[in-house]
């Protein structure tokens, strides 16, 4: 058994234990770790924004490449700060409208494209029992998501088949994700027992 | 006799060895490749792109004994050094990507022998500039579908505006919103609304903020405190506007607290840890987790469950829905999240959109059923009926965008 002598391993291990202490109840150690994580992540985020956005996408194109088109998004970005002035706060709605509009506009074709790929995936080239189950699953699930029809009678029965398919898919996804989470947990325990305490090699 | 036999055997071995060596000598390494074997070597622009790719295609006369390969080189106009793009078969095609549309390029093929040594001679294309296209012509059907969908939405919105009442089935998770907000009021505790971890470009976030409006209005009417922590600064700004407007609509602008709609951090797990902390310390009676979530979903939902809050969650992230189903009281599944804003507000625009979604789903079901019908008939006839195969190809082509 060789306990680590590295200060960083100790900090990492103690913070891991502080976060896990929340499983017992909320306590000062968890609060400390939580505030530290939030604070550091904000600080780190600001430095990333500064270097990756302000310097790379605004300063460098404007000063070095003389690309004056950058002024338009820069002005839109600056309008966000109008929120700090009560009389001009309405101006912040302009960049918000731009972001919401552009975001929605961009996501519509990609959503359709994704949908089309799924529909095409439901159209097999050969007729087999497996493919038939997929087609029945897709159709019944789509019927479950019909909102303009009451789930009664035939539609009710079909949508019940649909929700059964959905739940089977969720069950599989649940099991798969739990496996991934457990492997993350094992990784952390390995760190504590191996890197920190040196109990296992 | 033994000596003669030994000498004969030694000479024979040397002769055979020399023969073998002569056979295995790299005879083709000194040979000149016969470029007349190259039937075609073409350079063309890749269509429907932003002018950053060129397609190179070459074809050689079939020669089964030929163990050679081609080495493809790119030469930028004005440069003297060629860039090696790789080794390829004698007949192949290659798409050269990440090019500059302001520059011209030419490509050369150099034959390589079986030992990997370049042979004499070279064949090259002319210079060509990659062209940028305004339209992706391969997405025409996608555009048509979007246009049809938009027209259907406009017609339905206008119908609703004229007074036609559209039926929307019961969504159980949303029906309990009143009960959940009422519970928070009775207990004198706040309502926590988490609009997900994604940005404004995510449809789930937009749907969540659409739901936030009527929810905030209800909360304002009940005079209950609403806490909205955010991971994205833009989402926070929009959430502030939505909540503020809802409080004004409810006639309670004074009850709106700007500090209750705030930014936490953009770190995924930092956000999850902070939300867990809020759930434990502020003890909200109702947690609404609506929007896009990733791995943090279970951390939040479990923390809320442990704190004893009534939880309504909704997301279109399929991999996270099972966690919400297991740890929340009500779960809004996938598209129900998009329908929720229409369900709660009954606004003509949203109702029309919801109805159009149903028509579109109906159309997809019809196409799949049609395809299945022809596939069954085609299978019965052994899959060799050209007419049926054509129909199946056409239906598949429609969704090929």
Contacts between the chains, C-beta under 8 A, distances in Angstrom:
chain1	res1	chain2	res2	distance
A	19	B	273	7.1
A	22	B	276	6.7
A	22	B	280	8.0
A	22	B	303	8.0
A	26	B	277	7.2
A	26	B	280	4.3
A	26	B	281	6.7
A	30	B	277	7.6
A	31	B	277	6.9
A	33	B	273	7.5
A	34	B	273	4.5
A	34	B	274	6.2
A	34	B	276	7.7
A	34	B	277	5.1
A	37	B	265	7.8
A	37	B	267	6.9
A	37	B	269	7.2
A	37	B	270	4.6
A	37	B	273	5.6
A	38	B	264	6.4
A	38	B	265	4.7
A	38	B	267	7.4
A	38	B	270	4.8
A	38	B	273	7.0
A	38	B	274	5.2
A	40	B	270	8.0
A	41	B	265	4.5
A	41	B	266	6.9
A	41	B	267	3.2
A	41	B	270	4.1
A	42	B	265	5.1
A	42	B	266	7.7
A	42	B	267	7.9
A	42	B	270	8.0
A	44	B	267	7.7
A	45	B	265	7.0
A	45	B	266	4.9
A	45	B	267	7.1
A	80	B	237	7.0
A	83	B	237	7.1
A	92	B	237	6.6
A	93	B	241	7.1
A	96	B	234	7.1
A	96	B	237	5.9
A	96	B	238	5.8
A	96	B	241	7.1
A	99	B	200	5.1
A	99	B	201	7.7
A	99	B	234	5.6
A	100	B	200	5.7
A	100	B	206	7.1
A	100	B	238	6.8
A	102	B	201	7.7
A	103	B	199	7.4
A	103	B	200	4.8
A	103	B	201	3.4
A	103	B	202	7.7
A	103	B	206	7.4
A	104	B	201	7.8
A	104	B	203	7.6
A	104	B	206	6.3
A	106	B	201	6.3
A	107	B	201	5.9
A	107	B	202	7.2
A	107	B	203	5.4
A	108	B	146	6.6
A	109	B	139	7.5
A	109	B	142	6.5
A	109	B	146	6.7
A	111	B	203	6.5
A	112	B	142	5.7
A	112	B	145	6.3
A	112	B	146	5.9
A	112	B	401	7.8
A	113	B	139	8.0
A	113	B	142	6.3
A	113	B	401	6.3
A	115	B	364	7.9
A	116	B	142	6.8
A	116	B	145	7.8
A	116	B	399	4.6
A	116	B	400	7.5
A	116	B	401	5.3
A	117	B	399	7.8
A	119	B	364	5.7
A	119	B	367	7.0
A	119	B	368	7.0
A	119	B	399	4.5
A	120	B	396	6.3
A	120	B	399	4.4
A	120	B	400	6.5
A	122	B	368	5.6
A	123	B	368	7.0
A	123	B	371	5.0
A	123	B	392	7.8
A	123	B	395	6.7
A	123	B	396	5.4
A	123	B	399	7.1
A	124	B	375	7.3
A	125	B	392	7.9
A	126	B	379	7.6
A	126	B	383	7.9
A	127	B	375	5.1
A	127	B	376	6.0
A	127	B	378	7.8
A	127	B	379	4.2
A	132	B	372	8.0
A	135	B	368	6.2
A	135	B	372	5.6
A	138	B	368	6.5
A	139	B	365	5.5
A	139	B	368	6.2
A	139	B	369	7.2
A	142	B	361	5.0
A	142	B	364	6.6
A	142	B	365	5.6
A	143	B	365	7.3
A	145	B	334	7.0
A	145	B	335	4.7
A	145	B	336	7.3
A	145	B	361	6.6
A	146	B	169	7.6
A	146	B	358	5.5
A	146	B	361	6.5
A	146	B	362	7.8
A	147	B	168	5.2
A	147	B	169	5.5
A	147	B	171	7.7
A	147	B	339	5.0
A	147	B	343	7.8
A	147	B	354	5.7
A	147	B	357	7.5
A	147	B	358	6.0
A	148	B	166	6.5
A	148	B	167	5.6
A	148	B	168	6.6
A	148	B	169	7.3
A	148	B	354	7.4
A	148	B	355	5.7
A	148	B	358	4.7
A	149	B	167	7.7
A	149	B	169	6.5
A	149	B	358	7.7
A	150	B	167	7.5
A	150	B	169	5.5
A	151	B	169	6.1
A	166	B	333	6.9
A	169	B	318	7.3
A	170	B	318	7.8
A	170	B	321	5.9
A	170	B	322	4.2
A	170	B	325	6.4
A	171	B	322	7.1
A	173	B	318	6.4
A	173	B	319	5.2
A	173	B	321	7.7
A	173	B	322	5.4
A	174	B	322	3.7
A	174	B	323	7.3
A	174	B	326	7.2
A	177	B	319	6.0
A	177	B	322	7.3
A	177	B	323	7.5
A	181	B	295	8.0
A	181	B	298	7.7
